[in-house]
């Protein structure tokens, strides 16, 4: 897939998902269910993933899809889209704007494109392992010689310990001067 097609597909997926998410955000009677892994899910999560999947099936029929809310499809394809319609569902259900849609594209098992769309703030970050953009403006990262001069942002500092090496996570956390917990 060429860069222009990938970026346009990501923009479309972000737009489609936000059209499902934003009307539901801040609904007083939002029903929240717990999945088998005890993480929350809402109708907004499901609707957003459905419209993104429908678009990909139409426009990229030979691609695979790995999603958060529905079974994976055609994961042996050369290209596979990875979708998390609402990363930060707890923040979403609490009315906190710090949630986003995650969109990734893999070629084989290698991540080649990724995006974070924060619909409430109308921010779309896209990157391809070499360069990145925020709302079509290229982002230039500043060089930081030491990890402890960075700021680590996380929705819940306990979560990585559950999914990765607790010792490794503790080592990383111990190097940061400033760890910010976002609303999850």
Secondary structure, DSSP 4 states (H G I P E B T S, - for coil): --HHHHHHHHHHHHHHHHHHHTTTTT-TT---EE-TTS-EE-HHHHHHHHHHHHHHHHH-TTSEEEESSS--B-TTSSEEEEEEEEETHHHHHTT-S--EEEEEEEETTEEEEEEEEEGGGTEEEEE-SS-EEETTEEE-PPP-SSGGGSEEEES-TTHHHHHS-HHHHHHHHHH-SEEEE---
